[in-house]
Amino acid sequence: MRLATEVVQFEAAPGDALHPSSTPIYQTATFEQESPTEFGDYDYSRSGNPTRTVVEAQLARLDRAHAAFVHSSGMASLATVATLAKAGDEVILGDDLYGGTYRYFTRIVEAQGVEVLHVDTTDLDAVADSLCPRTRLLLVESPTNPALRINDLRALAELSHSSGTLLVVDNTLMSPALCRPLELGADLVVHSATKALSGHSDLMAGAVCVADPRTAEAVAFATNAMGNALGPFESWLLLRGTKTLALRVERQNRSAEELAARLASVPGLGVLHPSLPGFSGRALHFSQAAGGGNVVCLSTGDPAHSAELVARTRLFRTQVSFGGLTSSISLPYHMSHASIPESVRAERAFGPDLVRLSVGIEDVDDLWDDLAQAMERWTGSRQPAAEEGLVQR
Ligand SMILES: *Cc1c(COP(=O)(O)O)cnc(C)c1O
């Protein structure tokens, strides 16, 4: 089956004689056992909960994984994956990653005796030089956030496996609707389900999807041991969000492409979106993903202009995060990525003038009008509105 069918066609309540069409929320901490020596499928919700089981099975299915695990946030999922590396092991991080990921690995994982390397993973020779038998994990995003650089996931999987390393892909930006890294050879996929998977900006959640049973067992063990699994109600909200994933992503992806094309015709703006003809890594991206995603990045060349653009938009609200129903706008340098030290940010592929747009499900012409009025002051003229027919698709 295809995604649009899979997200709504699944067994909502396995084993429930009443056959409800929506999964019940098992809002319970404990489950009574048959006897002191005979146990049912569930005993304690930290270890397992039927509502969580349904959403985990559904996410495993969407990502073509052996198993999936949901946690209290994307960071909790990443922290769970980090337990696969022990003191003395090495972890390689792509050098453009979500700020919180950078912070967790450099401040916490490194302090536990794991060596953390930062490598430009778009340079395969650099990756090959850095991999060694101690390298337990290679963690990348593609496109990276916020610089939208493309990693060659098939090649990275091959390289990792040649040194016994697990390739972990943080697939938050794409979601399984646009990219399935496990099919390209990755070993684990991490999602901040706070973003596109849930889609409504109404919960914090994370997911880990695992290709092989042995690694899945290690992730299950860590989840139970750490006690960071997603609660029953959030599991239900996440499951409900995933039902509209295909519809939302289709609309948001189309609108993002449309806006990126219109923005690219504004003089003086640098526009980044994988769908744009001049986008570096475009062919590679579309060889591993079905769309460019709902994030469009702009550089104005002037941090003051960028700050003004962010301040002047009305539909694009000033907030972090992406993948939600409503459009948002942010300055990653000052917001989502502020936890990366200034010296490191300075040498990264993005500067303080980078503006990140997350395109929601609103009418695309309303979104364009909002951006056009916000850019009016510094471009010196009103940008042509869509209805004037001046902008070609
Ligand atoms: C938001 C985000 C995270 C962290 O997820 P939370 O749900 O906020 O904990 C990790 N990776 C990426 C790419 C993100 O965008």
The ligand as an SDF file (V2000), in Angstrom:
LIG
                    3D

 15 15  0  0  0  0  0  0  0  0999 V2000
   13.1240   19.7460   16.7890 C   0  0  0  0  0  0  0  0  0  0  0  0
   14.1790   18.8400   16.3470 C   0  0  0  0  0  0  0  0  0  0  0  0
   14.7570   17.9170   17.2190 C   0  0  0  0  0  0  0  0  0  0  0  0
   14.4010   17.8520   18.6780 C   0  0  0  0  0  0  0  0  0  0  0  0
   13.0960   17.4170   18.8660 O   0  0  0  0  0  0  0  0  0  0  0  0
   12.1760   17.8780   20.1070 P   0  0  0  0  0  0  0  0  0  0  0  0
   10.8940   17.1850   19.8390 O   0  0  0  0  0  0  0  0  0  0  0  0
   12.1140   19.3650   20.0820 O   0  0  0  0  0  0  0  0  0  0  0  0
   12.8760   17.3810   21.3280 O   0  0  0  0  0  0  0  0  0  0  0  0
   15.7100   17.0460   16.7080 C   0  0  0  0  0  0  0  0  0  0  0  0
   16.0900   17.0920   15.4180 N   0  0  0  0  0  0  0  0  0  0  0  0
   15.5600   17.9720   14.5630 C   0  0  0  0  0  0  0  0  0  0  0  0
   16.0040   17.9760   13.1420 C   0  0  0  0  0  0  0  0  0  0  0  0
   14.6050   18.8780   14.9900 C   0  0  0  0  0  0  0  0  0  0  0  0
   14.1050   19.7640   14.1290 O   0  0  0  0  0  0  0  0  0  0  0  0
  1  2  1  0
  2  3  1  0
  2 14  2  0
  3  4  1  0
  3 10  2  0
  4  5  1  0
  5  6  1  0
  6  7  2  0
  6  8  1  0
  6  9  1  0
 10 11  1  0
 11 12  2  0
 12 13  1  0
 12 14  1  0
 14 15  1  0
M  END
$$$$
